[in-house]
Amino acid sequence: MSEGPRTITPEEVVPVELAPGVALRVIVSGGATCSKALTVCSATFAPGTELPCHTHPTSEVIYAHSGYA
């Protein structure tokens, strides 16, 4: 019997180093939800770290939980 969706926290997801000083946790992706255009991630930036300007083929929303963007 399948369990179905469950609630997780970002701390439960193993981070991937996106760039030096940037830890990315993918919380929801198309593989888990059958969504073709939704990905939810949590990123942690070390102080002074930044990512170069880039684009995505879909919309992106950034929410600064603490610090500033």
PyRosetta script that sets phi, psi and omega in degrees:
from pyrosetta import init, pose_from_sequence

init()
pose = pose_from_sequence("MSEGPRTITPEEVVPVELAPGVALRVIVSGGATCSKALTVCSATFAPGTELPCHTHPTSEVIYAHSGYA")
pose.set_psi(1, 131.2)
pose.set_omega(1, -179.2)
pose.set_phi(2, -78.3)
pose.set_psi(2, 140.9)
pose.set_omega(2, -179.6)
pose.set_phi(3, -79.1)
pose.set_psi(3, -32.1)
pose.set_omega(3, -177.1)
pose.set_phi(4, 83.7)
pose.set_psi(4, -172.7)
pose.set_omega(4, -176.6)
pose.set_phi(5, -63.1)
pose.set_psi(5, 151.7)
pose.set_omega(5, 174.6)
pose.set_phi(6, -140.9)
pose.set_psi(6, 159.6)
pose.set_omega(6, 178.8)
pose.set_phi(7, -85.0)
pose.set_psi(7, 134.0)
pose.set_omega(7, 176.0)
pose.set_phi(8, -127.6)
pose.set_psi(8, 164.5)
pose.set_omega(8, 175.1)
pose.set_phi(9, -112.7)
pose.set_psi(9, 156.8)
pose.set_omega(9, 179.2)
pose.set_phi(10, -56.9)
pose.set_psi(10, -30.0)
pose.set_omega(10, -179.6)
pose.set_phi(11, -65.3)
pose.set_psi(11, -22.7)
pose.set_omega(11, 179.7)
pose.set_phi(12, -78.3)
pose.set_psi(12, -16.5)
pose.set_omega(12, -175.5)
pose.set_phi(13, -94.8)
pose.set_psi(13, 132.0)
pose.set_omega(13, 178.8)
pose.set_phi(14, -70.9)
pose.set_psi(14, 125.0)
pose.set_omega(14, -178.4)
pose.set_phi(15, -74.6)
pose.set_psi(15, 152.8)
pose.set_omega(15, 175.1)
pose.set_phi(16, -115.2)
pose.set_psi(16, 135.8)
pose.set_omega(16, 178.3)
pose.set_phi(17, -77.4)
pose.set_psi(17, 106.3)
pose.set_omega(17, -179.4)
pose.set_phi(18, -74.4)
pose.set_psi(18, -37.6)
pose.set_omega(18, 177.0)
pose.set_phi(19, -157.8)
pose.set_psi(19, 165.5)
pose.set_omega(19, 178.1)
pose.set_phi(20, -54.5)
pose.set_psi(20, 122.7)
pose.set_omega(20, 180.0)
pose.set_phi(21, 86.0)
pose.set_psi(21, 2.3)
pose.set_omega(21, -179.2)
pose.set_phi(22, -121.1)
pose.set_psi(22, 113.4)
pose.set_omega(22, 178.0)
pose.set_phi(23, -103.2)
pose.set_psi(23, 123.3)
pose.set_omega(23, -177.7)
pose.set_phi(24, -112.5)
pose.set_psi(24, 130.6)
pose.set_omega(24, 175.6)
pose.set_phi(25, -117.8)
pose.set_psi(25, 117.7)
pose.set_omega(25, 177.3)
pose.set_phi(26, -85.9)
pose.set_psi(26, 115.1)
pose.set_omega(26, -176.4)
pose.set_phi(27, -93.5)
pose.set_psi(27, -41.7)
pose.set_omega(27, 177.9)
pose.set_phi(28, -135.4)
pose.set_psi(28, 134.9)
pose.set_omega(28, 175.1)
pose.set_phi(29, -144.1)
pose.set_psi(29, 168.9)
pose.set_omega(29, -177.5)
pose.set_phi(30, -54.4)
pose.set_psi(30, -36.0)
pose.set_omega(30, -179.7)
pose.set_phi(31, -62.3)
pose.set_psi(31, -33.7)
pose.set_omega(31, -177.7)
pose.set_phi(32, -87.6)
pose.set_psi(32, -24.0)
pose.set_omega(32, -172.5)
pose.set_phi(33, -120.0)
pose.set_psi(33, -5.3)
pose.set_omega(33, -174.9)
pose.set_phi(34, 67.0)
pose.set_psi(34, 13.1)
pose.set_omega(34, 177.0)
pose.set_phi(35, -80.9)
pose.set_psi(35, 140.5)
pose.set_omega(35, 178.8)
pose.set_phi(36, -96.7)
pose.set_psi(36, -9.7)
pose.set_omega(36, -174.8)
pose.set_phi(37, -138.8)
pose.set_psi(37, 17.5)
pose.set_omega(37, -179.2)
pose.set_phi(38, -125.2)
pose.set_psi(38, 124.8)
pose.set_omega(38, 171.4)
pose.set_phi(39, -135.5)
pose.set_psi(39, 132.8)
pose.set_omega(39, 177.7)
pose.set_phi(40, -119.2)
pose.set_psi(40, 124.9)
pose.set_omega(40, -178.9)
pose.set_phi(41, -129.8)
pose.set_psi(41, 160.9)
pose.set_omega(41, 171.1)
pose.set_phi(42, -123.8)
pose.set_psi(42, 127.1)
pose.set_omega(42, -179.7)
pose.set_phi(43, -120.4)
pose.set_psi(43, 138.7)
pose.set_omega(43, 176.1)
pose.set_phi(44, -116.6)
pose.set_psi(44, 124.2)
pose.set_omega(44, -179.7)
pose.set_phi(45, -106.8)
pose.set_psi(45, 130.2)
pose.set_omega(45, 172.4)
pose.set_phi(46, -67.7)
pose.set_psi(46, 151.2)
pose.set_omega(46, 179.0)
pose.set_phi(47, -51.9)
pose.set_psi(47, 133.3)
pose.set_omega(47, 178.7)
pose.set_phi(48, 81.7)
pose.set_psi(48, -1.4)
pose.set_omega(48, -178.6)
pose.set_phi(49, -85.1)
pose.set_psi(49, 145.4)
pose.set_omega(49, 175.5)
pose.set_phi(50, -146.8)
pose.set_psi(50, 160.8)
pose.set_omega(50, 175.2)
pose.set_phi(51, -110.0)
pose.set_psi(51, 146.5)
pose.set_omega(51, 176.9)
pose.set_phi(52, -66.6)
pose.set_psi(52, 154.3)
pose.set_omega(52, 176.9)
pose.set_phi(53, -56.8)
pose.set_psi(53, 135.8)
pose.set_omega(53, -179.8)
pose.set_phi(54, -153.6)
pose.set_psi(54, 173.8)
pose.set_omega(54, -179.8)
pose.set_phi(55, -128.4)
pose.set_psi(55, 164.9)
pose.set_omega(55, 175.5)
pose.set_phi(56, -131.2)
pose.set_psi(56, 154.6)
pose.set_omega(56, 179.3)
pose.set_phi(57, -75.9)
pose.set_psi(57, -5.2)
pose.set_omega(57, 178.3)
pose.set_phi(58, -128.8)
pose.set_psi(58, 175.7)
pose.set_omega(58, 178.5)
pose.set_phi(59, -66.9)
pose.set_psi(59, 157.9)
pose.set_omega(59, 178.5)
pose.set_phi(60, -139.4)
pose.set_psi(60, 137.6)
pose.set_omega(60, 176.5)
pose.set_phi(61, -120.5)
pose.set_psi(61, 132.4)
pose.set_omega(61, 178.8)
pose.set_phi(62, -117.9)
pose.set_psi(62, 129.4)
pose.set_omega(62, 178.6)
pose.set_phi(63, -123.7)
pose.set_psi(63, 117.8)
pose.set_omega(63, 178.0)
pose.set_phi(64, -86.2)
pose.set_psi(64, 110.1)
pose.set_omega(64, -178.3)
pose.set_phi(65, -73.2)
pose.set_psi(65, -37.4)
pose.set_omega(65, 175.1)
pose.set_phi(66, -153.4)
pose.set_psi(66, 159.9)
pose.set_omega(66, -175.2)
pose.set_phi(67, 81.5)
pose.set_psi(67, -145.4)
pose.set_omega(67, 179.1)
pose.set_phi(68, -149.9)
pose.set_psi(68, 158.5)
pose.set_omega(68, -179.2)
pose.set_phi(69, -117.6)
pose.dump_pdb("model.pdb")
